[in-house]
């Protein structure tokens, strides 16, 4: 029966994740919130499919956070950590110190006990490593200012847990006996100097093993050709370091992170990362589900006002402190706001410290229950707040920052070509035309890009290219050609509308992201539409054919056949774009025809033309 119970619990956890995470991801809420919602639904407060074991699983699933820090360590190098030293020590240290003092003072107003207040202050100063780093990785922000600053603060918080664990026993009331929760350290009974020596020796041993011993060991294992043995070795490394750190009273996450950093330059770095990743993902998901299932929804519903007030005080207080510190370190406003909101929740280690505090009489059961519920809610609210910030406030912030600069006043330009948008596509095109001796007028709405381009002597003007006045000043009445290369498809549509309405004699060349966009821009009146990846893909195709044994002229002739056929197909399909049935049928016919043409060209004897094809240059390919 116990085996059946285990499999039932596994089915419940996996089923809840499979249902809720895709829904949350589809709604743009992120996977973290999906896991939390799954845990709430299967927990005692709703369906009741899991009970108290959710809290026990929480401690087991915390190993997912340990694995995540190991993987992050593998992606870093010592040089990067040295670059982040100011944020790591300065920003991280100030955040922990100021936040601890702030919440200690607030708590003292309610409890009038300095020991309990200090415990609460230290616990609430921590943020969720799992939620923040997972969210930043999903958003691709790990290398942004907000991502690097968040990582620096979280890493310092992990290091700060060590002195916190040392301080907490001194906060226990005199009539209490130290509980078992703090007895995992094997060296706690030793003198302080000896503990320091042993801790230093353990850390140095991890660095030594990572530098000199692990690579030869992994090389021997890799030679066996057994993937599962390498996976077992990867898990053994993480588990072994975690047990070593626990035995000396240090943070497991900090130890495995250090091992990851040491192995970052290893030849087996990517293999280790790929082996650990699946276990890390599952355990992190289990951790978030356990947090959700352990939430006391009944307590929240019985006193919602009190708990929501506590949540608001925690999150608003931390956000303000973080934002002020971000200003001190000169973060850009948008990055600073994201950084402040991302770290505004309380971290997963709070559950461990609250449990220790309750067992040893530092905090009473009611206070712990209230704060645990508030912490879980703060963790659940973070992805929602970040989503609202991205969807509602960030676009407005970007618009305000751009509109804060006035559009450049343009004297009547008379250049034959106007380029609207000087991003990756427009930049390449502009340099090509300029190198060919063509005089250009460039319009762009990115102030930083305009300033940079002016340093390279480009005649670039800041402003919204869709506005009639700006186009008029740029010389649209006398220009021969308008090149629409704006990054935003919606702006491209608006620009073509404006040009066709006010400057009907101006020829329009437009960039499109894909075939559907190309159809739409052509229907709006663009004279020629160019799909930005078309020629690049064909160029790569030529190299692929040559690598597979085709002669150069054969590969180039195949490319010409394809491009010519694709141009004709585009024009034919454009006429039937609104009739999906005819469109699909015609597309199938054209695809079959292309395959036939390519086969004929492959087997055809073209030796009489080999000299011509052999010297045909890549830039002679037709474009469309």
Secondary structure, 3 states (H helix, E strand, C coil): CHHHHHHHHHHHHHHHHHHHHHHHHHCCCCHHHHHHHHHHHHCCCCCCCCCCHHHHHHHHHCHHHHHHHHHHHHCCCHHHHHHCHHHHHHHHHHHHHHHHHHHHHHHHHHHCCHHHHHHHHHHHCCCCHHHHHHHHHHHCCCCCHHHHHHHHHHHHHHHHHHHHHHHHHHHCCCCCCCCHHHCCCCCCCCCHHHHHHHHHHHHHHHHHHHHHHHHHHHHHHHHCCCHHHHHHHHHHHHHHHHHHHHHCCCCHHHHHHHHHHHHHHCCCHHHHHHHHHHHHHHHHHHHHHHHHHCCCHHHHHHCHHHHHHHHHHHHHHHHHHHHHHHHHCCCCHHHHHHHHHHCCCCCCHHHHHHHHHHHCCCCCHHHHHHHHHHHHHHHHHHHHHHHHHHHHHHHHHHHHHHHCCCCCCCCCCCCCEEEECCCHHHHHHHHHHHHCCCCEEEEECCHHHHHHHHHCCCCEEECCCCCHHHHHHCCCCCCCEEEECCCCHHHHHHHHHHHHHHCCCCEEEEEECCHHHHHHHHHHCCCEEEECCHHHHHHHHHHHHHHCCCCHHHHHHHHHHHHHHHHHHHHHHHHCCCCHHHHHHHHHHHHHHHHHHHHHHHHCCCHHHHHHHHHCCHHHCCCC
